[in-house]
Each structure stands twice: as C-alpha cells, then as structure tokens.
C-alpha cells in the first residue's frame, strides 16, 4: 500500500475507519502529533476512563516489551486501548522482533500508533509498517503553509489580510508549533472583529531566534549590504546580544559547511535537509547557493567568525562594533 498523507488519514477517520496499527513518520512534528491525537480521539470516542486506556512509550528511554505488554492488555471499561510508541530510530536491534511479532498479529481491542521522525527503511519492521496504514508528514511547501494558516485561523473564527499573512511568513519560523502559538495570540487580539491586520502582526508577533538567523543570514549571503545592516541595527536596538548574533551567524555557516560536504558526497536533497533544516520554499535557492560556494571559502569564513567571537570575549573593541565589522566583511 502506498504511503499516504494527513488528508488521506482525515478522510478515513471521518468515515469511521480505524486501523489496529498506524505508522506516522516524517520531520513535521506538529502534523504528526495532531494526526496521533485525531486517531486517539476517534478510537476513544465515548470512553469515560480514557486516562486508564491511553499510554505513551518513548524508545529512547522505555522498553519495547513494556509497550507491547500494554497493547496486549484488555481495555478498562472501554472498547479500545491506545498505545503510542515514539522514536523508532532508537529501537534496539534485539527488540525489533518483539514489535514485528505484534504488528503481524495485532490485538483487536488496541490501536498502536508508531510515531517517529525517521527509520531505516531497510529494516523488516519499517517495510512491514510502510505496507500498512503509513502516513508521511513532510514540511509544508509555501502554498501549503499559506493554506494551513488560513485553515487554522478559520478554526479560531478569524481571518487574515493578504499582506498580514505575508508578514507572518516573513517573521515567524515555519515550525508549526511556534506558528500555531503566534496565530492563537493574533486571533485573540483580533477580537471582536476577528480580522488580523498587518499592524496587528507587527505589534504582537515576536521574531523567533530562527527567523533572526535567517533574515540576517539571507541578506549576508545575497550580498544585500543595506538589508543586512538594517536588520542588524534593528536586532541590536531591540537588545539582542552581539554574542548571540555571532553564534547565529556561526551556526549558519557551520550548517552550510555540513550541507556542502553532504552535497559533494552525492547526498540527495532529502538527505541534506534532514540534517540541515530549511523552510521548503527556501530549499531550491539554498542548493543553488551551495553549488556556488567553495569549501575553503566557508572554512575561512568560519575562522573569521570565531576570531570576532574571541575579540568580543577579550574586550577588543565594543561588541556592537565587532559584529558590525564582521557583517560588513562577510558581504565584501
């Protein structure tokens, strides 16, 4: 059976179709968690003692045998029991057979939900899960992200102006957990009209650390001197510590060096962006940039950033002047 999407899952649940075993995988944690919640809500509909029939196990710390033991228990005053098993990538090889045996013969009164970011698809367990009720959750593309924001706000009885929507995409990280929190704040502040304006976004939405990184780095990498210095000034005026900005810039170039190394080794875009997180709508431009830069130049840049970090820590010049000099030099 081909891997399906969250839309397929919603349609099946709306029809009352509940599987004994689910496999939810992919890097988009918010959508994965939401899918697991929808499955559990549907499976436990009408249950009064849900807390006694809902268990979660994390294979980074829990034993796979304990998870299966919970799945094999009869539910307490309920039609079904829910068991979530997270982080299959941490599964010990010796425990794989335990999960294989269960998936081949699941208990009818339990719904087991396997949740993981990734898994070695060569393993027997992965192949078996992918052949069943498997649903993949990838980061949303720009058009999908816009539609998701509108849909989320509709559920909050709010709407957003086109320019305000664009400003959110520019200001907030594409991580849906963070985005949902910001949208909740905006929807509450927009009452009673429920209309979110650009002015409201500007006044309420804070810049995430990830966004600070991307906005400043984008200007530096595109040699946009004016934009970089303006963004840097805004951040420093807002009280952002120069050392924090140095760390953000250093992290950007370290990730770029890692991505460049993976690209030179023939890694696929999916493999690169599983290691170097990137909003989907920036990935094509990022790959093009990687093809233009050379590894030696990246190494020199990382050394220069490290020198600035040391200069600030040893009080050679004011921190603000040091970071401004660095940004100017990186664009030269």
C-alpha positions, 0 to 999 in steps of 0.5 A: 500500500502506498504511503499516504498523507494527513488528508488521506488519514482525515478522510478515513477517520471521518468515515469511521475507519480505524486501523489496529496499527498506524505508522506516522513518520516524517520531520513535521512534528506538529502534523504528526502529533495532531494526526496521533491525537485525531486517531486517539480521539476517534478510537476513544470516542465515548470512553469515560476512563480514557486516562486508564486506556491511553499510554505513551512509550518513548524508545529512547528511554522505555522498553519495547516489551513494556509497550507491547505488554500494554497493547496486549492488555484488555481495555478498562471499561472501554472498547479500545486501548491506545498505545503510542510508541515514539522514536523508532530510530532508537529501537534496539536491534534485539527488540525489533522482533518483539514489535514485528511479532505484534504488528503481524498479529495485532490485538483487536481491542488496541490501536498502536500508533508508531510515531517517529521522525525517521527509520531505516527503511531497510529494516523488516519492521519499517517495510512491514509498517510502510505496507500498512496504514503509513502516513508521511508528514513532510514540511509544508511547501509555501502554498501549503503553509499559506493554506494551513494558516488560513485553515487554522485561523478559520478554526479560531473564527478569524481571518487574515489580510493578504499582506498580514499573512505575508508578514507572518511568513516573513517573521515567524519560523515555519515550525508549526508549533511556534506558528500555531502559538503566534496565530492563537495570540493574533486571533485573540487580539483580533477580537471582536472583529476577528480580522488580523491586520498587518499592524496587528502582526507587527505589534504582537508577533515576536521574531523567533531566534530562527527567523533572526538567523535567517533574515540576517543570514539571507541578506549576508549571503545575497550580498544585500549590504543595506538589508543586512545592516538594517536588520542588524541595527534593528536586532541590536536596538531591540537588545539582542546580544552581539554574542548571540548574533555571532553564534547565529551567524556561526551556526549558519555557516557551520550548517552550510559547511555540513550541507556542502560536504553532504552535497559533494558526497552525492547526498540527495536533497532529502538527505541534506535537509534532514540534517540541515533544516530549511523552510521548503520554499527556501530549499531550491535557492539554498542548493543553488547557493551551495553549488556556488560556494567553495569549501575553503571559502566557508572554512575561512569564513568560519575562522573569521567568525570565531576570531570576532567571537574571541575579540568580543570575549577579550574586550577588543573593541565594543561588541556592537562594533565587532559584529558590525565589522564582521557583517560588513566583511562577510558581504565584501 
